Amino acid sequence: MVESGAAQPLLDMQGIGKTFGRGPATLQGLSLSLGRGEFLSLLGPSGCGKTTALRLIAGLIAPTEGRIRWAEPKPRLSFVFQSPTLMPWATVERNVWLPLRLAGRSLAAARGEIAAALRLVGLEAAARAYPRELSDGMKMRVSIARAILTRPDLILMDEPFAALDEITRFRLNEDLLAIRAATGCTVIFVTHSVFESVFLSNRICVMAARPGRVAAEIPVPAPYPRGDAFRGAPDYAALCQRVSGTLRQAMGEAA
């Protein structure tokens, strides 16, 4: 995997501002870059503009000011939302099929790719199940399988594990890193958890609010793969302490 600072540029955002209507600026002066193959976390409490930044990157909204520049060719994107947003009347297989269905691919033609995506998230045996039969963690796995089905270059993830219990969250963190290793995708991950950001990331952008912007960037030099041994290591504890202190400072400056 690519280490922070060594990656080929994929995305560059400079001086980004976003204002909705006549309200105060949600983002102002936000600048960040992303290297190909990185796992970048946007860390901050609710209301600091993390989701707005992700929606700008996804092209769902346009910035009020500043520029967003992509590498050529522009990478293929997928988005994983905080809620799995599954169709309750459709099986797991048909939920995962959705992006290929919208592209005109038949279910029969896509079955091999769907099975491969479900295999990566550990749900191949649940292809014929319905969302009501799944746990919350399994539903999120379906959402991730749907996101990786199209083999995106970049996956945008908006606090996908925030509503899960700690044990399930830890397991999905590890599974996400395994999926990233298997697919080679780049990830931007929005979270308000210091511990999650340190476990997952090559680099963490700590955001301050009022208006939202990147207050500090902290590299996480620990090698992959990561698991329980990393969570119990002194380096992990030290990084969590450093990130937590930086976040408190950033939010104090914004208050």
DRENDO-1510 file (C-alpha; in Angstrom, 1 decimal, always signed):
<recs>
REC; n; res; u; v; w
REC; 1; MET; +0.0; +0.0; +0.0 .
REC; 2; VAL; +1.0; +3.6; -0.7 .
REC; 3; GLU; +2.5; +5.5; +2.2 .
REC; 4; SER; +1.5; +9.0; +2.9 .
REC; 5; GLY; +3.4; +11.5; +0.8 .
REC; 6; ALA; +4.5; +8.9; -1.8 .
REC; 7; ALA; +1.3; +8.5; -3.7 .
REC; 8; GLN; +0.6; +9.7; -7.3 .
REC; 9; PRO; -1.8; +12.7; -7.0 .
REC; 10; LEU; -5.5; +11.8; -7.6 .
REC; 11; LEU; -7.3; +14.8; -6.3 .
REC; 12; ASP; -6.4; +18.3; -5.3 .
REC; 13; MET; -8.8; +20.8; -3.6 .
REC; 14; GLN; -7.7; +24.4; -3.0 .
REC; 15; GLY; -9.5; +27.2; -1.2 .
REC; 16; ILE; -12.9; +25.4; -1.2 .
REC; 17; GLY; -15.8; +27.3; +0.3 .
REC; 18; LYS; -19.4; +26.3; +0.5 .
REC; 19; THR; -22.4; +28.4; +1.6 .
REC; 20; PHE; -26.0; +27.3; +1.5 .
REC; 21; GLY; -28.4; +30.1; +0.8 .
REC; 22; ARG; -27.9; +33.1; +3.0 .
REC; 23; GLY; -26.6; +31.2; +5.9 .
REC; 24; PRO; -23.0; +31.3; +7.3 .
REC; 25; ALA; -20.3; +29.4; +5.4 .
REC; 26; THR; -20.3; +25.6; +6.0 .
REC; 27; LEU; -16.8; +25.4; +4.5 .
REC; 28; GLN; -14.2; +28.1; +4.0 .
REC; 29; GLY; -10.6; +27.8; +2.9 .
REC; 30; LEU; -10.7; +24.0; +2.8 .
REC; 31; SER; -7.6; +22.6; +1.0 .
REC; 32; LEU; -6.5; +19.0; +0.8 .
REC; 33; SER; -4.9; +16.6; -1.6 .
REC; 34; LEU; -5.3; +12.9; -2.1 .
REC; 35; GLY; -2.8; +10.3; -3.4 .
REC; 36; ARG; -3.7; +7.3; -5.4 .
REC; 37; GLY; -4.0; +4.3; -3.1 .
REC; 38; GLU; -4.3; +6.3; +0.1 .
REC; 39; PHE; -6.7; +5.8; +2.9 .
REC; 40; LEU; -7.6; +9.3; +4.1 .
REC; 41; SER; -9.9; +10.0; +7.0 .
REC; 42; LEU; -11.7; +13.3; +7.5 .
REC; 43; LEU; -12.0; +13.5; +11.3 .
REC; 44; GLY; -14.2; +15.9; +13.3 .
REC; 45; PRO; -17.4; +16.2; +15.3 .
REC; 46; SER; -20.9; +16.6; +13.8 .
REC; 47; GLY; -21.4; +20.0; +12.1 .
REC; 48; CYS; -17.8; +20.6; +11.0 .
REC; 49; GLY; -18.5; +20.1; +7.2 .
REC; 50; LYS; -17.1; +16.5; +6.7 .
REC; 51; THR; -20.2; +15.3; +4.8 .
REC; 52; THR; -20.4; +18.5; +2.8 .
REC; 53; ALA; -16.7; +18.0; +1.8 .
REC; 54; LEU; -17.5; +14.4; +0.7 .
REC; 55; ARG; -20.5; +15.6; -1.3 .
REC; 56; LEU; -18.4; +18.1; -3.1 .
REC; 57; ILE; -15.8; +15.5; -4.0 .
REC; 58; ALA; -18.6; +13.2; -5.2 .
REC; 59; GLY; -19.9; +16.0; -7.5 .
REC; 60; LEU; -23.3; +16.0; -5.7 .
REC; 61; ILE; -23.0; +19.7; -5.0 .
REC; 62; ALA; -20.8; +22.5; -6.4 .
REC; 63; PRO; -18.4; +24.7; -4.3 .
REC; 64; THR; -19.2; +28.3; -3.8 .
REC; 65; GLU; -15.5; +29.1; -4.3 .
REC; 66; GLY; -12.2; +27.4; -4.8 .
REC; 67; ARG; -11.3; +24.6; -7.2 .
REC; 68; ILE; -11.4; +20.8; -7.3 .
REC; 69; ARG; -8.8; +19.3; -9.7 .
REC; 70; TRP; -8.7; +15.6; -10.7 .
REC; 71; ALA; -6.0; +13.5; -12.2 .
REC; 72; GLU; -6.6; +12.3; -15.8 .
REC; 73; PRO; -8.5; +10.2; -16.5 .
REC; 74; LYS; -10.9; +11.2; -13.7 .
REC; 75; PRO; -11.3; +8.2; -11.3 .
REC; 76; ARG; -14.5; +6.2; -11.1 .
REC; 77; LEU; -16.3; +6.9; -7.8 .
REC; 78; SER; -18.6; +5.0; -5.4 .
REC; 79; PHE; -20.3; +6.3; -2.3 .
REC; 80; VAL; -21.2; +4.4; +0.9 .
REC; 81; PHE; -23.6; +6.3; +3.0 .
REC; 82; GLN; -24.1; +6.2; +6.8 .
REC; 83; SER; -27.4; +4.2; +6.2 .
REC; 84; PRO; -27.1; +1.1; +4.0 .
REC; 85; THR; -30.1; +2.4; +1.9 .
REC; 86; LEU; -31.1; -1.1; +0.8 .
REC; 87; MET; -34.3; -1.9; -1.1 .
REC; 88; PRO; -36.3; -3.9; +1.4 .
REC; 89; TRP; -38.3; -5.8; -1.3 .
REC; 90; ALA; -35.2; -7.0; -3.1 .
REC; 91; THR; -32.7; -9.8; -2.2 .
REC; 92; VAL; -29.1; -9.1; -1.3 .
REC; 93; GLU; -28.1; -10.2; -4.8 .
REC; 94; ARG; -30.5; -7.7; -6.4 .
REC; 95; ASN; -29.5; -4.9; -4.1 .
REC; 96; VAL; -25.9; -5.3; -5.0 .
REC; 97; TRP; -26.8; -5.6; -8.7 .
REC; 98; LEU; -28.4; -2.1; -8.7 .
REC; 99; PRO; -25.4; -0.1; -10.2 .
REC; 100; LEU; -25.0; -2.6; -13.0 .
REC; 101; ARG; -28.7; -2.7; -13.6 .
REC; 102; LEU; -28.7; +1.1; -14.0 .
REC; 103; ALA; -25.9; +0.6; -16.5 .
REC; 104; GLY; -28.0; -1.8; -18.5 .
REC; 105; ARG; -26.5; -5.1; -17.4 .
REC; 106; SER; -28.8; -8.0; -16.8 .
REC; 107; LEU; -28.8; -9.9; -13.6 .
REC; 108; ALA; -27.8; -13.1; -15.4 .
REC; 109; ALA; -24.8; -11.4; -17.0 .
REC; 110; ALA; -23.7; -9.8; -13.7 .
REC; 111; ARG; -24.1; -12.8; -11.4 .
REC; 112; GLY; -20.4; -13.7; -11.4 .
REC; 113; GLU; -19.4; -10.1; -10.5 .
REC; 114; ILE; -22.1; -9.9; -7.8 .
REC; 115; ALA; -20.9; -13.2; -6.3 .
REC; 116; ALA; -17.3; -11.9; -6.3 .
REC; 117; ALA; -18.3; -8.7; -4.5 .
REC; 118; LEU; -20.3; -10.6; -1.9 .
REC; 119; ARG; -17.4; -13.0; -1.4 .
REC; 120; LEU; -15.1; -10.1; -0.6 .
REC; 121; VAL; -17.5; -8.9; +2.2 .
REC; 122; GLY; -18.2; -12.4; +3.5 .
REC; 123; LEU; -21.8; -12.6; +2.3 .
REC; 124; GLU; -21.8; -14.9; -0.7 .
REC; 125; ALA; -24.1; -17.4; +1.2 .
REC; 126; ALA; -26.6; -14.6; +1.8 .
REC; 127; ALA; -27.3; -13.7; -1.8 .
REC; 128; ARG; -30.9; -14.8; -1.7 .
REC; 129; ALA; -31.7; -13.3; +1.7 .
REC; 130; TYR; -33.7; -10.1; +2.2 .
REC; 131; PRO; -32.6; -7.1; +4.2 .
REC; 132; ARG; -35.1; -7.9; +7.0 .
REC; 133; GLU; -33.2; -11.1; +7.6 .
REC; 134; LEU; -29.8; -9.4; +8.1 .
REC; 135; SER; -28.1; -7.8; +11.1 .
REC; 136; ASP; -27.1; -4.1; +10.8 .
REC; 137; GLY; -23.5; -5.1; +10.2 .
REC; 138; MET; -24.5; -7.5; +7.4 .
REC; 139; LYS; -26.6; -4.7; +5.8 .
REC; 140; MET; -23.6; -2.5; +5.8 .
REC; 141; ARG; -21.6; -5.2; +4.1 .
REC; 142; VAL; -24.2; -5.4; +1.4 .
REC; 143; SER; -23.8; -1.6; +0.9 .
REC; 144; ILE; -20.0; -2.0; +0.6 .
REC; 145; ALA; -20.4; -4.9; -1.8 .
REC; 146; ARG; -22.6; -2.7; -4.0 .
REC; 147; ALA; -20.0; +0.1; -3.9 .
REC; 148; ILE; -17.1; -2.1; -5.0 .
REC; 149; LEU; -19.1; -4.0; -7.7 .
REC; 150; THR; -18.2; -1.4; -10.3 .
REC; 151; ARG; -14.5; -1.6; -9.4 .
REC; 152; PRO; -14.2; +2.1; -8.5 .
REC; 153; ASP; -10.9; +3.8; -8.2 .
REC; 154; LEU; -12.1; +5.9; -5.2 .
REC; 155; ILE; -14.7; +5.0; -2.5 .
REC; 156; LEU; -16.2; +7.8; -0.5 .
REC; 157; MET; -17.5; +6.6; +2.9 .
REC; 158; ASP; -19.7; +8.8; +5.1 .
REC; 159; GLU; -19.5; +7.5; +8.7 .
REC; 160; PRO; -20.6; +4.0; +7.5 .
REC; 161; PHE; -20.0; +2.3; +10.9 .
REC; 162; ALA; -21.2; +5.0; +13.3 .
REC; 163; ALA; -24.5; +3.3; +14.2 .
REC; 164; LEU; -22.9; -0.1; +14.9 .
REC; 165; ASP; -21.9; -1.7; +18.2 .
REC; 166; GLU; -18.2; -1.6; +19.0 .
REC; 167; ILE; -17.5; -5.3; +18.3 .
REC; 168; THR; -19.1; -5.2; +14.9 .
REC; 169; ARG; -17.4; -1.9; +14.1 .
REC; 170; PHE; -14.0; -3.3; +14.9 .
REC; 171; ARG; -14.6; -6.3; +12.7 .
REC; 172; LEU; -15.8; -4.2; +9.8 .
REC; 173; ASN; -12.8; -1.9; +10.2 .
REC; 174; GLU; -10.6; -4.9; +9.7 .
REC; 175; ASP; -12.7; -6.2; +6.8 .
REC; 176; LEU; -12.6; -2.8; +5.1 .
REC; 177; LEU; -8.8; -2.8; +5.1 .
REC; 178; ALA; -8.8; -6.4; +3.7 .
REC; 179; ILE; -11.2; -5.2; +0.9 .
REC; 180; ARG; -9.0; -2.2; +0.2 .
REC; 181; ALA; -5.9; -4.5; +0.0 .
REC; 182; ALA; -7.8; -6.9; -2.4 .
REC; 183; THR; -9.1; -4.2; -4.7 .
REC; 184; GLY; -6.4; -1.5; -4.6 .
REC; 185; CYS; -8.9; +1.3; -4.3 .
REC; 186; THR; -8.4; +4.7; -2.7 .
REC; 187; VAL; -10.6; +5.6; +0.2 .
REC; 188; ILE; -11.8; +8.8; +1.8 .
REC; 189; PHE; -13.5; +8.0; +5.1 .
REC; 190; VAL; -15.5; +10.4; +7.2 .
REC; 191; THR; -15.6; +9.7; +10.9 .
REC; 192; HIS; -15.9; +11.3; +14.3 .
REC; 193; SER; -14.0; +8.5; +16.0 .
REC; 194; VAL; -10.3; +9.2; +16.8 .
REC; 195; PHE; -9.7; +5.4; +17.3 .
REC; 196; GLU; -11.3; +4.4; +14.0 .
REC; 197; SER; -9.4; +7.1; +12.1 .
REC; 198; VAL; -6.0; +6.0; +13.5 .
REC; 199; PHE; -6.7; +2.3; +12.9 .
REC; 200; LEU; -7.7; +2.7; +9.2 .
REC; 201; SER; -5.8; +5.6; +7.8 .
REC; 202; ASN; -2.5; +6.4; +6.0 .
REC; 203; ARG; -3.3; +10.1; +6.8 .
REC; 204; ILE; -5.9; +12.0; +8.9 .
REC; 205; CYS; -7.2; +15.4; +8.1 .
REC; 206; VAL; -8.5; +17.0; +11.4 .
REC; 207; MET; -11.2; +19.4; +10.7 .
REC; 208; ALA; -12.2; +22.5; +12.6 .
REC; 209; ALA; -15.7; +24.0; +12.3 .
REC; 210; ARG; -17.3; +27.5; +12.1 .
REC; 211; PRO; -16.5; +27.4; +9.1 .
REC; 212; GLY; -15.2; +23.9; +8.3 .
REC; 213; ARG; -11.6; +23.5; +7.1 .
REC; 214; VAL; -8.6; +21.3; +7.5 .
REC; 215; ALA; -6.9; +22.4; +10.7 .
REC; 216; ALA; -4.1; +19.8; +10.7 .
REC; 217; GLU; -2.9; +16.7; +8.8 .
REC; 218; ILE; -1.4; +13.7; +10.7 .
REC; 219; PRO; +0.3; +10.8; +9.0 .
REC; 220; VAL; -0.2; +7.3; +10.3 .
REC; 221; PRO; +3.0; +5.4; +9.4 .
REC; 222; ALA; +2.0; +2.0; +10.8 .
REC; 223; PRO; +2.2; -0.7; +8.1 .
REC; 224; TYR; -0.7; -2.8; +6.9 .
REC; 225; PRO; -2.3; -5.2; +7.6 .
REC; 226; ARG; -3.6; -4.0; +10.9 .
REC; 227; GLY; -5.5; -5.9; +13.5 .
REC; 228; ASP; -5.8; -6.4; +17.3 .
REC; 229; ALA; -2.0; -6.4; +17.7 .
REC; 230; PHE; -1.9; -2.9; +16.3 .
REC; 231; ARG; -4.8; -1.7; +18.6 .
REC; 232; GLY; -2.8; -2.9; +21.6 .
REC; 233; ALA; +0.5; -1.4; +20.5 .
REC; 234; PRO; +2.1; +1.6; +22.2 .
REC; 235; ASP; +2.4; +3.3; +18.9 .
REC; 236; TYR; -1.4; +3.1; +18.3 .
REC; 237; ALA; -2.1; +4.6; +21.8 .
REC; 238; ALA; +0.4; +7.4; +21.2 .
REC; 239; LEU; -1.1; +8.2; +17.8 .
REC; 240; CYS; -4.6; +8.2; +19.2 .
REC; 241; GLN; -3.5; +10.6; +22.0 .
REC; 242; ARG; -1.8; +12.9; +19.4 .
REC; 243; VAL; -4.9; +13.0; +17.2 .
REC; 244; SER; -7.2; +13.5; +20.1 .
REC; 245; GLY; -5.1; +16.5; +21.3 .
REC; 246; THR; -5.0; +18.0; +17.8 .
REC; 247; LEU; -8.8; +17.6; +17.5 .
REC; 248; ARG; -9.4; +19.3; +20.8 .
REC; 249; GLN; -7.0; +22.2; +19.8 .
REC; 250; ALA; -8.7; +22.6; +16.4 .
REC; 251; MET; -12.2; +22.8; +18.0 .
REC; 252; GLY; -11.0; +25.1; +20.7 .
REC; 253; GLU; -9.6; +27.5; +18.1 .
REC; 254; ALA; -12.9; +27.4; +16.2 .
REC; 255; ALA; -15.1; +28.1; +19.2 .
</recs>
